[in-house]
């Protein structure tokens, strides 16, 4: 027998974690699966043995609605978030000591299964069957919070929600993490130029509670990212490093670290237009920032709205 209250959440990013935390606060025990080594999704931070640190996914978060604003205030109180006053003098929030601290805070006390890659989700007479390697797990309800294209692969092309997922467009983003030797110029803290191949450049080490060595993060725009998406990571790093050195006025021979990361599904270009998808049984939900817009707050909103809708029907 399947516990009628059993819930699987696929994806431990902001949408999945916010949904699971709201469900847990209502007395439920959702199980969260993520193929990564930890939580966060694009709330990602990479650390090296050399003491370097890079937020190579979402660069910061902002709040427009009271609910998310309150969450950030609570995170500041817990010392896992702070305000980043960048060179544009805009109020932005970052996780401390890294962006993934926001996700780790939400994941506290939840049942998270890392390194758990789900290959298939199918309906059964009793609920849902999740395939993970050679293992098959049964749940009454399933929440999928991975990017729309990945959700479509899990469900298959004949699923009733396939057409809705196909309409969503998400752009890729190639990211460079770089550090240079001492004495190199730091002409700005952040630089945004949508027309430039490197549409975003940030001095990551200028964020609060970061290690001292200067670390740069550069993110390519959607056109450049799409054009170079299938190149080898080393080739991507080499090409982006050349562009970054040019923008910074840095001596290319001073590089001490340069690694590229490929985000195949990064920034929502054409959203779903509503907070989540739900199948006709009311036991399968899909959500994420791709439902609304390319903002961390949108992912949080989607996750919360899924939990609220699910709780109404239980």
N, C-alpha and C positions, 0 to 999 in steps of 0.2 A: 504493500500500500504506500502511496505517496502522501506525505504530509500536505494537506491542503493549504498550509501556510508557507510551504517551502518556496523560496525565491532565489533564482540565480541572476546575478548581474554580470554581464560580459563587458569588461573594460573598467579599469581603475583610474580613469581620468576624472576631471571635475564633474562631469555629468553623472557617471556611475557612482562616484563617492558621495555626491550630494544626495542622490536618490537613496542609496543604501543607508546613509546616516539618518535621513528622515524616516525611513521604514524602521530602522532600529529604535529610534526614539518612540515609535508607536508600539514597541514590544515584539517586533518581528526579528528574525535572524537571517538576513540575506547572506548569501555566499557570493563573494566577488572573485571573478576569474580575470587574470590579465596575462598576456603572453610575455610581458616584460619582466625584468628582474625586480622591479619595485613599482610603486604607485606613481601616478602623476600624468602619464601620457605626455602631452606637449608641455606640461608644467615640469620641465626637465632641467636637471643640473648635472654637469659632468665635472668630475674632479680627477686630477692626475697625481701621480706619485711625486711630481716636482712641486706640488703645492699650488698648482694653477686651478682655476675654477671658472666655468662657463655656464651661463643659462642659455642653452642652445635651442630652446623651443620658444614658448611665450616669453616675451621680454618684460612684461609688466601687466598689471590688471588695473582697471578703473571701474567705478561703480556709478550707475545711473539710478538704480532703484533702492528703496530703503532696506529691503531684505538683504541684498548683497552688501550694501553699505554697513549694515549691522554685523554681518559675518566678518568683514574685514576689520571692523573695530574690535571684535572679539579676538581675532587673530593677532592684532597689535597688542592687546592686553596679555595674550599668551606668549608674546615675544617671538612669534613666527612670521610676522609681517611688519613692514615699516614703509614710510613714505620715501619715495625717491624723487628728489628735486633735481631734474636733469637740466641740461643747458637751455632748454626751451622754457624753463621755469613752470612746467606743468606738473600738477599733482598726480603722481602715479604710485601705485603700491607694488611692492615686490616682496617675495618670500625671503625670510632670513633664517639661516645664512645663504639659502639658495631658493630658487623658485619652487623646487619640489617640496619645500617645507610646508607650503600651503596644502598640498595633497596629503602629506604625511600627517598633518594635524587632523584633517577630516577622516583619515583612515584609522585613527586611534580607536582601539576596541572593536573594530570590525573584523570579520572573518575574510581575509584576503588571501587568495591562492595565487602566488606569483609563478612565473615560468609555466603557465597553464595555457597552452594554445588550443583553442577550440576550432575544430575542423568542420563541424556540421551541427545544425540544430534542426530537429524534426519533431513534428507533432506525434502524439500517441493517444490512445484511447483514455489514458489517465492524466495526460499533461504534456510534458516536453522531454525529449531525450537529447542530451548534450554529449557529443562525441569529442573526447580529448585523448588523442593517441589511441590506445587499444581499449580505453575505458569508456563506458557509457553511463552517464549519470542522469537520474530522473528528477524533475522538478515540476511543481504545479504551475509556476509562473516564471517567465524569463524576461529580463530587461537587457536589451542590446544597446550599448552606447559607443560602439566603435564607429569610425567614419562610414558614411552611407554606402560607399562602394564595397567596403569590407563586409558590412551587414548583408548586402545583396548576395555576396558570394557564400555566406553562411546559410542563407535561406534558400538559395537557388532561383533560377530565372522564372520558374512557373509559380512562385509564391504570389499571393494576392496583393502584397505590398511592393512587389518588384517595380511596378511602373512608377510609384511615388519615389522610390529610391533612385531610379534611373534619372529622374528630372533634376536631382541635386547635383550641382557642380562644385568641386573642390579643387583648388589650385595646389600644385606642389610648391615646396620651398627648399632650396638648397642653402645650407648654413655652414659658415666657416668659423672655426674657433682658432684664434691665433694669439701668440705671445712673442714679443721681441726682446732683444737685449736692452740693457739700460741705456738711457740717454736718447732714446728715440722720441720723436715729436708726438704730442697728444693735442691735436688742433681743435678737438671738440669732445664733448661727452656723448652726444648722440647726433646722428645725421640721418634725416629721412628725405629721400628723393625718389618718388615713384617712377621717374623717367630714367633713372640710372640703373645699370645692371645690378649694382648693389643698392637695393632700395632702402636698406636699414643698416646702419653701423652704430655700434654702441661700445663704449668703454665699460665693459662689464664690471671691472674692479672698482668703478666709481659708485656702484650701488652700496647701500648701507650693509655693514657686517660682512663685507667680502675680504678675502685675503689681500695682502699688499701688492703682490706682483701685478703689473698692468696686463690685463687680458682683454682682448677684443672679440666681439661677436659681429659677424657680417652676414646678412641674409639677402639672398638674391630675389629679384622681383619674379613674378609669375612667368613672364615670357622667357627670361634667361634660364630660370629653373626648368621649365618644360623642355627647352632646347638641349639642355645638358643633363637631363634627368638620368639617363641610362649610362652615362660615362662612369668609369671606375672612380671610386672615392679619391684615390690619390691624384687622378687627373683633375677632378673637380677642385680639390684643395689647391693644386698648383695654379689653376686658372683664376680662382677667386683670390688667392694670395697676391697675385700680380695686380689685380684690380684694387685690393685693399691697400697695398703699399703705395700705389699711385694716389689714392684718395687721402692717405695720411701723410704722404711725403716721407715715408719710411724707407730706410735702406733694406732692400730685399735680403741681403746677406746677413742681416741681424736676426732673422727669424730663429726662434728656439722651439716653437711648437706650432704646427699647422695641421688641423684635421677637419675633414668635411663630414657633414651629416646630411643624409637624404630624408626629408619629410615628404613622402609621396602624396599624402593627403594632409594639407596644412591649413589653407585659408579658404573659407567658404566664399564662392563666387556667386552661386545661385542657390539660395537656401530653400528649404521646404516651404516655409511661410506659416508654420504653426509649431507649437512647442514640442510635439511628439507625434508618433504614429502608433496606432493600436489596432490589432487585428480583430476580426469579428467575434472571436471567443472572449476577448477582454483579458486574456492571460499572457499575451505577447506584446511588449512595448519596445519601441525604438526611439532613441533620442540622442542629443548631442548639440554642439554649437551649430552643426550643419542644418538644424531645424530653423534657426532664427537668424544668426549673423556671426561673423568671425570675431567673437569676443569671448573671453573666459566667463564673463557674467552670463552670456547666453547659454553656455553649457550648464552652468549652475541652475539657471531658470528652468531649462528643459528637464534636468534631473529631478528638481523639486516638484514640477508639475506632474511628472510621471508618478512619483510617490503619492502625491495628493489624490490623483485619479484612481490609482490602485487601491488606496485605503478606503475610498468611498464605496468600492464594490466588494469589500471584504466583511 
